[in-house]
Amino acid sequence: MNFSEIMKKAPYNLNDEQMKWVMDTKAGMTMEQKIRQMFCTIAYTDNEGYLAGIAAGEYGGLMCRAMPNEAVVNLVNFMQKNSKIPVFVAGNMEAGMNTCSEDGTHVGCQMAIAATEDVHYATELGRIVGEEADALGINWAFAPVIDIDNNWRNPITNTRTYGSNPEMVAKMGAAYVTEVQKHGVAASIKHFPGDGVDERDQHLVTSVNSLSAEEWMDTYGKVYKTSIDAGALTVMAGHIMQPAWSKKLNPELEDKDILPGSMSYELLTGLLRGELGFNGTIITDSSAMAGMTTPLPRRKGLPAAINAGCDMILFAKNMKEDLGYIRDAIESGEISAERVEECVVRILALKASLGLPEKQASGAIYPSKERADGAVNCEDHDKVSKEVADKSITLVKEEEGVFPITPDRYKRVLVYSKESGGTDLAFGAATRIGAFVERMEKEGFKVTVWEPSPGFEGLEAPMSDIIENYDLIIYVANYVTKSNQTVVRIEWAQPMGADCLSYVDDMPNIFISLENPYHLADVPRVRTYINTYGSTDNILDALVEKLTGRSEFKGVSPVDAFCGFWDAHLS
């Protein structure tokens, strides 16, 4: 294999000096060190005792979970100072830097960006992520998500995507890639071969992209090719099968032997590298997900991922055991020495393309708290976040004459709160409806949050209690997109859906979804429906401005918010 050709070509585009660093560094590595470069682990804290164990592992990189600015700076400095080969420090920077730094800017989820219908804001998302990541010493964005949200039931794509229009996804994905990489931060387009067709979550099961080969190439293929042509340095391989292309490239393949993208030679080497011409670095999605652990025994699955074309493995179930599986596969010849060499070249070439060796030599690789504090969530970045909130909030359905919502028209407001709760690893926020209620009270509304009353059929409180005591009902739903859930649907109270829409003909009802844009499937007869795509302070502030008539609704839904149901269009 001609490693020089790999390194010279896009997206690495290395010069002679950089290629020499790659080959010299590789030549000085033991096989054990090469194996460890092929793993990207995770860090949750800047505790030096904890980080010392990671540094001693000599892994190729780590992903940073959210922590304060100072902790991120401490983590990066410790890892880079204690690593002979500079390390990747990555994060899920899909909506901004808030998933790495608790102080980071939440620009807007990708669906909010798409709702602006302005590619400029996808570029701005990439710029803000790039500037804040660079200031913090983070050099790899596990973003953008370039899945196409074709299936409203999918519980994990949802607001993380740029919507269901392949052209919009392609343009916005490429805009993010181009901009973020200007700041020395590698983009990782994901989740190849593409989520959003199935309605299942790879954290829990291997899912299926069931499009024909032609349909796939006209949609996902064009989306991926656009970002590849924009120079995307890395691809994240998802635990998603694409049977049509697997069989097209290997007609002898039986159904039982079809593997997900993360372990499929047909999809990674045949389709991604061959048909689409991708020459960059490939990393698996989390190898701890059930979507990767169920198709093959782990001792076979991890080597299969490397042989399929993955250069790095993200996370581990048990690091000692997983390292052993790769080590044993190399020793037995299941993974060839040449394949190991190629993985290491692509890993080091990525580091060289980001200028990490030069930054290590000059000291520029070490971030400072002062620089981070000056860049992260600065006034300019917050301004863009506010613009995205203003231009993305979408009025999907409107009852004639319901707006503006003012205390003079609707003094007494009953709020039905519907929250799923979140976790610190989820997308979205756990409890935000209270913040909305506080804003409404400051506007002068008398707000009551509904609480279930005791009683069963025939013994419930009379409907007149609601009809005679309130002027307006507002439903606020905050069902976040997060892993390890099978649906993002509303759960109604007992008995018999006690908090369902029972008063739509008695007074105005407004349904506001702070997260999932598809709740019209469960409330088709509500006459006024709003999607905000998030619940940050900037978003809630913009929402109240629009409810009260001080600002227009400007967003355009990037998906079919009616979920294909004819009755959801009724008013």
C-alpha positions as CSV (number, residue, x, y, z in Angstrom):
1,M,0.0,0.0,0.0
2,N,1.3,3.4,-1.0
3,F,1.1,5.4,2.2
4,S,2.5,8.5,0.6
5,E,-0.4,8.7,-1.8
6,I,-2.9,8.4,1.1
7,M,-1.2,11.2,3.0
8,K,-0.8,13.6,0.0
9,K,-4.4,13.3,-1.2
10,A,-7.4,15.1,0.3
11,P,-8.5,15.4,3.0
12,Y,-5.1,15.1,4.7
13,N,-3.1,17.1,2.0
14,L,0.2,16.6,3.9
15,N,3.5,18.1,2.8
16,D,6.8,16.3,2.9
17,E,7.7,17.4,6.4
18,Q,4.4,16.3,7.8
19,M,4.6,12.9,6.0
20,K,8.0,12.4,7.4
21,W,6.7,13.0,10.9
22,V,4.0,10.4,10.3
23,M,6.4,7.8,9.1
24,D,9.1,8.5,11.6
25,T,6.6,8.5,14.5
26,K,5.1,5.2,13.2
27,A,8.6,3.7,12.9
28,G,9.3,4.5,16.5
29,M,6.2,2.8,17.9
30,T,5.9,-0.7,19.2
31,M,3.0,-2.9,18.1
32,E,1.3,-2.3,21.5
33,Q,1.5,1.4,21.0
34,K,0.0,1.1,17.6
35,I,-2.9,-0.9,18.9
36,R,-3.5,1.7,21.6
37,Q,-3.5,4.6,19.1
38,M,-6.5,2.8,17.5
39,F,-8.7,3.5,20.5
40,C,-10.5,6.7,21.5
41,T,-11.5,6.6,25.1
42,I,-13.6,9.0,27.2
43,A,-13.1,11.4,30.2
44,Y,-15.6,12.8,32.6
45,T,-13.4,14.8,34.9
46,D,-10.1,16.7,35.1
47,N,-9.0,14.7,38.2
48,E,-5.3,14.1,37.6
49,G,-5.3,10.7,39.2
50,Y,-8.0,9.6,36.8
51,L,-6.3,11.3,33.8
52,A,-3.0,9.8,34.7
53,G,-4.5,6.3,34.0
54,I,-5.8,7.5,30.6
55,A,-2.4,9.0,29.7
56,A,-0.6,5.9,30.7
57,G,-2.8,4.0,28.3
58,E,-1.3,5.9,25.3
59,Y,-4.6,5.9,23.5
60,G,-5.0,7.8,20.3
61,G,-7.6,10.2,21.8
62,L,-10.4,10.8,24.2
63,M,-13.8,12.3,24.1
64,C,-14.6,15.0,26.7
65,R,-17.9,15.1,28.5
66,A,-19.3,18.4,29.7
67,M,-17.4,20.1,32.5
68,P,-16.6,23.8,33.3
69,N,-14.1,25.7,31.2
70,E,-11.4,25.5,33.7
71,A,-11.7,21.7,34.0
72,V,-11.6,21.3,30.2
73,V,-8.4,23.4,30.1
74,N,-6.9,21.3,32.9
75,L,-7.8,18.1,31.2
76,V,-6.4,19.1,27.8
77,N,-3.2,20.4,29.4
78,F,-2.6,17.3,31.5
79,M,-3.2,14.9,28.6
80,Q,-1.1,16.8,26.1
81,K,1.8,17.3,28.5
82,N,1.8,13.6,29.4
83,S,1.5,12.2,25.9
84,K,4.5,11.7,23.6
85,I,2.2,11.6,20.6
86,P,-0.3,14.5,20.7
87,V,-3.8,13.2,21.5
88,F,-7.2,13.8,19.9
89,V,-9.6,15.6,22.3
90,A,-13.1,15.2,20.9
91,G,-16.6,16.1,21.7
92,N,-20.2,15.9,20.4
93,M,-20.3,19.5,19.2
94,E,-23.6,19.1,17.2
95,A,-25.4,22.2,18.6
96,G,-22.5,24.2,20.0
97,M,-19.8,23.8,22.6
98,N,-22.2,23.2,25.5
99,T,-21.7,19.4,25.3
100,C,-18.0,19.8,26.1
101,S,-17.9,22.9,28.3
102,E,-20.7,23.7,30.6
103,D,-19.9,27.3,29.8
104,G,-20.0,26.8,26.1
105,T,-22.3,28.4,23.6
106,H,-25.5,26.5,22.7
107,V,-25.9,27.9,19.2
108,G,-28.9,25.8,18.3
109,C,-29.6,22.2,17.5
110,Q,-29.2,21.3,13.9
111,M,-32.9,21.2,13.3
112,A,-33.2,24.8,14.6
113,I,-30.4,25.8,12.2
114,A,-32.4,24.2,9.4
115,A,-35.6,25.9,10.5
116,T,-33.9,29.3,9.7
117,E,-33.6,28.1,6.1
118,D,-30.3,30.0,6.0
119,V,-27.0,28.1,5.4
120,H,-25.3,31.1,6.9
121,Y,-26.2,29.8,10.4
122,A,-24.8,26.3,9.7
123,T,-21.6,28.2,8.8
124,E,-21.9,30.2,12.0
125,L,-22.4,27.0,14.0
126,G,-19.2,25.7,12.6
127,R,-17.4,29.0,13.3
128,I,-18.5,29.2,16.9
129,V,-17.7,25.6,17.6
130,G,-14.3,26.0,15.9
131,E,-13.4,29.2,17.8
132,E,-14.5,27.8,21.2
133,A,-13.0,24.4,20.6
134,D,-9.7,25.9,19.5
135,A,-9.6,28.1,22.7
136,L,-10.2,25.0,24.8
137,G,-7.7,22.8,23.1
138,I,-10.4,20.5,21.6
139,N,-9.5,19.3,18.1
140,W,-12.1,16.9,16.9
141,A,-15.9,17.5,16.5
142,F,-18.0,14.4,16.4
143,A,-20.3,16.5,14.1
144,P,-22.2,17.3,12.0
145,V,-25.0,14.8,12.0
146,I,-25.8,14.3,8.3
147,D,-28.6,11.7,8.9
148,I,-31.8,12.5,7.1
149,D,-34.9,12.5,9.4
150,N,-37.2,10.5,7.2
151,N,-39.0,8.7,10.0
152,W,-40.7,10.8,12.6
153,R,-40.8,7.8,15.0
154,N,-37.0,7.6,15.2
155,P,-36.1,8.5,18.8
156,I,-32.4,9.4,18.3
157,T,-32.1,11.4,15.1
158,N,-34.9,14.0,15.6
159,T,-33.7,17.5,16.4
160,R,-30.1,16.4,16.0
161,T,-30.5,16.4,12.2
162,Y,-30.9,19.2,9.6
163,G,-34.3,17.7,8.8
164,S,-35.8,15.5,6.0
165,N,-34.7,17.4,2.9
166,P,-31.5,15.8,1.5
167,E,-30.5,19.0,-0.3
168,M,-30.8,21.0,2.9
169,V,-28.9,18.4,4.9
170,A,-26.1,18.3,2.3
171,K,-25.7,22.1,2.1
172,M,-25.8,22.7,5.9
173,G,-23.6,19.7,6.7
174,A,-20.9,20.8,4.2
175,A,-21.1,24.4,5.5
176,Y,-20.4,23.2,9.1
177,V,-17.5,20.9,7.9
178,T,-15.9,23.7,5.9
179,E,-16.0,26.3,8.6
180,V,-15.2,24.2,11.7
181,Q,-12.1,22.7,10.0
182,K,-10.7,26.3,9.3
183,H,-10.1,26.4,13.1
184,G,-7.9,23.3,13.4
185,V,-10.9,21.1,14.4
186,A,-11.6,17.9,12.5
187,A,-15.2,17.3,11.5
188,S,-16.7,13.8,11.7
189,I,-19.7,13.3,9.4
190,K,-22.1,10.8,10.9
191,H,-23.7,8.2,11.1
192,F,-22.6,6.3,8.0
193,P,-24.4,4.7,6.1
194,G,-27.2,7.0,7.5
195,D,-29.8,7.0,10.2
196,G,-33.4,8.3,10.0
197,V,-35.0,5.6,7.9
198,D,-35.5,3.1,10.7
199,E,-37.3,3.9,13.9
200,R,-34.8,2.2,16.2
201,D,-31.8,3.4,18.2
202,Q,-28.4,1.9,17.7
203,H,-27.7,2.3,21.4
204,L,-30.2,-0.6,21.8
205,V,-30.3,-2.5,18.6
206,T,-28.6,-2.7,15.2
207,S,-30.9,-0.7,12.9
208,V,-31.5,-0.8,9.1
209,N,-31.3,1.8,6.4
210,S,-33.7,0.0,4.0
211,L,-33.5,2.2,0.9
212,S,-32.6,0.6,-2.4
213,A,-29.1,1.3,-3.7
214,E,-30.4,3.9,-6.1
215,E,-32.5,5.6,-3.5
216,W,-29.6,5.6,-1.1
217,M,-27.2,7.1,-3.6
218,D,-29.7,9.8,-4.6
219,T,-30.2,10.9,-1.0
220,Y,-27.6,9.8,1.6
221,G,-25.0,9.2,-1.1
222,K,-25.3,12.8,-2.3
223,V,-25.3,14.1,1.3
224,Y,-22.1,12.2,2.1
225,K,-20.4,13.1,-1.2
226,T,-21.1,16.8,-0.6
227,S,-19.3,16.8,2.8
228,I,-16.5,14.6,1.5
229,D,-15.9,17.0,-1.4
230,A,-16.0,19.8,1.2
231,G,-13.0,18.1,2.8
232,A,-14.4,16.2,5.8
233,L,-11.4,14.7,7.6
234,T,-13.3,11.9,9.3
235,V,-16.4,9.7,9.1
236,M,-18.1,8.1,12.0
237,A,-19.5,4.6,11.1
238,G,-22.9,3.8,12.6
239,H,-24.3,0.5,13.7
240,I,-26.7,0.6,10.8
241,M,-27.1,-2.0,8.1
242,Q,-27.7,-1.0,4.5
243,P,-28.7,-4.3,2.9
244,A,-29.1,-3.0,-0.7
245,W,-25.5,-1.8,-1.0
246,S,-24.1,-4.7,1.0
247,K,-25.6,-7.1,-1.5
248,K,-24.9,-5.0,-4.6
249,L,-21.2,-5.0,-3.7
250,N,-21.2,-8.7,-2.6
251,P,-24.0,-10.6,-4.4
252,E,-23.1,-13.8,-2.5
253,L,-23.8,-12.2,0.9
254,E,-26.6,-13.9,2.8
255,D,-29.1,-11.9,4.9
256,K,-27.8,-13.5,8.1
257,D,-24.3,-12.2,7.3
258,I,-25.2,-8.6,6.6
259,L,-23.3,-6.3,9.0
260,P,-23.8,-2.7,10.1
261,G,-21.6,0.0,8.7
262,S,-19.2,-0.1,11.6
263,M,-18.3,-3.7,10.7
264,S,-19.1,-4.0,7.0
265,Y,-16.3,-4.3,4.5
266,E,-18.8,-3.7,1.7
267,L,-20.1,-0.5,3.2
268,L,-16.8,1.0,4.4
269,T,-14.2,-0.1,1.9
270,G,-16.6,-0.8,-1.0
271,L,-19.1,2.1,-0.7
272,L,-17.5,4.8,1.4
273,R,-13.9,4.5,0.2
274,G,-14.6,3.0,-3.2
275,E,-17.9,4.5,-4.6
276,L,-17.7,7.8,-2.7
277,G,-13.9,8.3,-2.7
278,F,-13.4,9.0,1.0
279,N,-9.7,9.0,1.9
280,G,-9.9,10.2,5.5
281,T,-10.0,8.6,8.9
282,I,-12.9,6.3,9.9
283,I,-14.0,5.8,13.5
284,T,-16.7,3.6,14.8
285,D,-19.6,5.1,16.7
286,S,-19.5,4.0,20.4
287,S,-18.4,0.4,20.4
288,A,-20.3,-0.1,23.7
289,M,-23.7,0.3,22.0
290,A,-25.8,-2.8,21.6
291,G,-26.0,-2.1,17.9
292,M,-22.3,-3.1,17.7
293,T,-22.2,-5.8,20.4
294,T,-25.1,-7.9,19.0
295,P,-24.2,-8.8,15.4
296,L,-21.0,-10.6,16.3
297,P,-19.3,-11.8,19.5
298,R,-17.2,-8.9,20.7
299,R,-13.9,-10.9,20.2
300,K,-14.9,-11.1,16.5
301,G,-16.7,-7.8,16.2
302,L,-13.8,-5.5,17.1
303,P,-11.4,-7.1,14.6
304,A,-14.2,-7.1,12.0
305,A,-14.5,-3.3,12.5
306,I,-10.8,-2.8,11.8
307,N,-10.8,-5.2,8.8
308,A,-13.9,-3.5,7.4
309,G,-12.1,-0.2,7.2
310,C,-12.4,1.5,10.6
311,D,-9.1,3.0,11.7
312,M,-10.2,3.8,15.3
313,I,-12.6,2.2,17.8
314,L,-14.6,4.7,19.9
315,F,-14.8,3.7,23.6
316,A,-14.7,0.3,25.1
317,K,-16.8,-2.1,27.1
318,N,-13.7,-3.1,29.1
319,M,-10.5,-1.6,27.9
320,K,-8.2,-4.3,29.0
321,E,-10.4,-7.0,27.4
322,D,-10.9,-5.0,24.2
323,L,-7.2,-4.3,23.7
324,G,-6.7,-8.0,24.2
325,Y,-9.2,-8.8,21.4
326,I,-7.3,-6.6,18.9
327,R,-4.0,-7.9,20.1
328,D,-5.0,-11.5,19.7
329,A,-6.5,-10.9,16.3
330,I,-3.2,-9.4,15.1
331,E,-1.1,-12.2,16.6
332,S,-3.3,-14.8,14.9
333,G,-3.2,-13.0,11.6
334,E,-6.9,-12.2,11.6
335,I,-5.9,-8.6,11.3
336,S,-2.9,-8.2,9.0
337,A,0.2,-6.2,9.9
338,E,-0.4,-4.1,6.8
339,R,-3.9,-3.2,8.0
340,V,-2.5,-2.1,11.3
341,E,0.1,0.0,9.5
342,E,-2.7,1.7,7.4
343,C,-4.8,2.5,10.5
344,V,-1.8,4.1,12.3
345,V,-0.9,6.1,9.2
346,R,-4.4,7.4,8.9
347,I,-4.5,8.3,12.6
348,L,-1.2,10.0,12.5
349,A,-2.0,11.7,9.2
350,L,-5.1,13.2,10.8
351,K,-3.0,14.5,13.7
352,A,-0.5,16.0,11.3
353,S,-3.2,17.6,9.1
354,L,-4.5,19.4,12.3
355,G,-1.0,20.7,13.0
356,L,-0.8,18.9,16.3
357,P,3.0,18.0,16.1
358,E,3.8,21.7,15.4
359,K,1.5,22.9,18.1
360,Q,3.1,20.4,20.5
361,A,6.6,21.7,19.7
362,S,5.6,25.4,20.0
363,G,3.5,25.0,23.0
364,A,0.3,26.2,21.2
365,I,-1.3,22.9,21.9
366,Y,-1.7,23.9,25.6
367,P,-4.8,26.1,26.2
368,S,-5.1,28.8,28.8
369,K,-8.0,29.6,31.0
370,E,-7.8,33.2,30.1
371,R,-8.1,32.6,26.4
372,A,-10.9,30.1,27.0
373,D,-12.9,32.4,29.2
374,G,-12.5,35.2,26.5
375,A,-13.7,33.0,23.7
376,V,-16.3,30.7,25.1
377,N,-19.8,32.0,25.1
378,C,-18.6,35.5,24.3
379,E,-20.9,38.3,23.3
380,D,-20.6,37.7,19.6
381,H,-21.4,34.0,20.0
382,D,-24.4,34.6,22.2
383,K,-25.7,37.1,19.7
384,V,-25.7,34.4,17.0
385,S,-27.5,32.0,19.4
386,K,-30.2,34.6,19.9
387,E,-30.6,35.1,16.2
388,V,-31.0,31.4,15.7
389,A,-33.7,31.3,18.4
390,D,-35.5,34.2,16.8
391,K,-35.4,32.8,13.3
392,S,-36.1,29.2,14.0
393,I,-39.1,29.0,16.3
394,T,-41.8,27.6,14.1
395,L,-45.6,28.2,14.2
396,V,-46.8,25.0,12.6
397,K,-50.6,25.5,13.2
398,E,-52.5,28.7,14.2
399,E,-56.0,29.2,15.4
400,E,-57.3,32.3,13.8
401,G,-57.2,35.2,16.1
402,V,-55.5,33.5,19.0
403,F,-52.4,35.8,19.0
404,P,-51.2,37.9,20.6
405,I,-51.2,36.3,24.0
406,T,-51.5,39.1,26.5
407,P,-52.8,39.4,30.1
408,D,-55.6,41.7,28.8
409,R,-56.9,38.9,26.6
410,Y,-56.0,35.8,28.6
411,K,-55.3,36.7,32.2
412,R,-55.8,33.2,33.7
413,V,-53.6,30.6,32.1
414,L,-53.5,26.9,32.8
415,V,-50.3,25.2,31.9
416,Y,-50.1,21.4,31.4
417,S,-46.5,20.4,31.9
418,K,-45.3,17.3,30.0
419,E,-41.6,16.5,30.7
420,S,-39.7,13.3,30.2
421,G,-36.7,14.4,32.2
422,G,-33.1,14.3,30.9
423,T,-29.7,13.2,32.0
424,D,-26.3,14.9,31.9
425,L,-25.5,12.8,28.9
426,A,-28.7,13.6,27.0
427,F,-29.5,16.3,24.5
428,G,-31.8,18.9,25.8
429,A,-32.6,19.8,29.4
430,A,-34.4,18.0,32.2
431,T,-36.7,20.6,33.7
432,R,-37.4,23.8,31.8
433,I,-41.1,24.3,31.9
434,G,-40.8,26.1,35.2
435,A,-38.5,28.6,33.5
436,F,-41.3,29.2,30.9
437,V,-43.9,29.7,33.6
438,E,-41.7,32.2,35.4
439,R,-41.4,34.2,32.2
440,M,-45.2,34.2,31.7
441,E,-45.8,35.3,35.2
442,K,-43.4,38.2,34.7
443,E,-45.5,39.3,31.7
444,G,-48.5,39.6,34.1
445,F,-50.3,36.3,33.5
446,K,-51.8,34.4,36.4
447,V,-50.4,31.0,35.7
448,T,-51.5,27.7,37.3
449,V,-49.7,24.5,36.6
450,W,-52.2,21.6,36.3
451,E,-51.9,18.9,38.9
452,P,-53.9,15.6,38.7
453,S,-56.8,15.3,41.1
454,P,-57.8,12.1,42.8
455,G,-60.7,10.2,41.3
456,F,-61.5,7.7,38.6
457,E,-64.1,7.5,35.8
458,G,-67.4,9.0,37.1
459,L,-65.6,10.7,40.1
460,E,-63.3,13.2,38.3
461,A,-63.5,16.9,38.9
462,P,-66.2,18.6,36.8
463,M,-65.0,20.0,33.4
464,S,-66.6,23.3,34.5
465,D,-63.8,23.7,37.0
466,I,-61.5,24.4,34.1
467,I,-63.9,26.1,31.7
468,E,-65.0,28.7,34.3
469,N,-61.6,29.4,35.9
470,Y,-59.2,29.8,32.9
471,D,-59.0,31.8,29.7
472,L,-56.2,29.9,28.0
473,I,-54.6,26.5,28.1
474,I,-51.0,26.1,27.2
475,Y,-49.4,22.6,26.9
476,V,-45.6,22.7,27.2
477,A,-43.8,19.4,26.3
478,N,-40.1,18.8,26.9
479,Y,-39.4,15.3,25.7
480,V,-35.7,15.3,24.9
481,T,-33.9,13.4,22.2
482,K,-31.5,11.1,24.1
483,S,-30.1,7.6,23.9
484,N,-31.5,4.4,25.4
485,Q,-35.2,5.2,24.7
486,T,-37.4,3.5,22.2
487,V,-39.9,6.3,21.6
488,V,-40.2,10.1,22.1
489,R,-43.9,10.2,22.7
490,I,-46.2,11.8,25.3
491,E,-47.3,9.8,28.3
492,W,-50.7,11.1,29.5
493,A,-51.9,11.1,33.1
494,Q,-54.4,8.7,34.6
495,P,-57.3,8.2,34.6
496,M,-57.9,7.8,30.9
497,G,-55.6,10.6,29.8
498,A,-56.7,13.1,32.5
499,D,-54.5,15.8,30.9
500,C,-55.3,15.2,27.3
501,L,-56.8,17.9,25.1
502,S,-60.4,17.9,26.4
503,Y,-61.1,21.6,26.1
504,V,-60.1,22.6,22.6
505,D,-63.7,23.7,21.9
506,D,-64.1,25.6,25.1
507,M,-61.2,28.0,25.0
508,P,-58.0,28.6,23.1
509,N,-55.4,25.8,23.5
510,I,-51.7,26.2,22.5
511,F,-49.3,23.3,22.3
512,I,-45.6,24.2,22.6
513,S,-42.9,21.5,22.1
514,L,-39.6,22.5,23.4
515,E,-37.8,19.6,21.9
516,N,-39.4,16.8,19.8
517,P,-41.0,18.4,16.7
518,Y,-43.4,15.6,16.1
519,H,-46.0,15.8,18.9
520,L,-48.8,16.6,16.5
521,A,-49.0,12.8,16.1
522,D,-50.4,12.7,19.7
523,V,-52.3,16.0,19.7
524,P,-53.7,16.2,16.1
525,R,-56.7,18.4,17.0
526,V,-54.9,21.1,18.8
527,R,-55.4,24.3,16.7
528,T,-52.2,26.1,17.6
529,Y,-48.9,24.3,17.6
530,I,-45.3,25.6,18.0
531,N,-41.9,23.9,17.8
532,T,-38.9,25.6,19.5
533,Y,-36.2,22.9,19.0
534,G,-34.7,23.6,22.4
535,S,-35.3,25.3,25.8
536,T,-32.3,27.5,26.5
537,D,-32.8,30.9,28.0
538,N,-32.4,32.5,24.6
539,I,-35.0,30.2,23.1
540,L,-37.5,30.8,26.0
541,D,-37.0,34.5,25.8
542,A,-37.7,34.5,22.0
543,L,-40.7,32.3,22.5
544,V,-42.4,34.7,24.9
545,E,-41.6,37.6,22.5
546,K,-43.5,35.7,19.8
547,L,-46.4,34.6,22.0
548,T,-47.0,38.2,23.1
549,G,-46.9,39.6,19.6
550,R,-43.7,41.6,20.0
551,S,-41.9,39.4,17.4
552,E,-43.1,37.4,14.4
553,F,-42.8,33.7,14.0
554,K,-40.1,33.2,11.4
555,G,-39.1,29.5,11.4
556,V,-40.0,27.1,8.7
557,S,-40.4,23.4,9.6
558,P,-37.5,21.3,8.2
559,V,-39.7,18.1,8.6
560,D,-43.3,17.1,8.2
561,A,-44.4,18.2,11.6
562,F,-47.9,16.7,10.8
563,C,-46.2,13.2,10.7
564,G,-48.3,12.3,7.6
565,F,-51.6,12.3,9.5
566,W,-54.4,14.1,7.7
567,D,-56.3,14.9,10.9
568,A,-53.3,16.8,12.2
569,H,-54.0,19.4,9.6
570,L,-57.5,20.0,10.9
571,S,-58.2,23.1,12.9
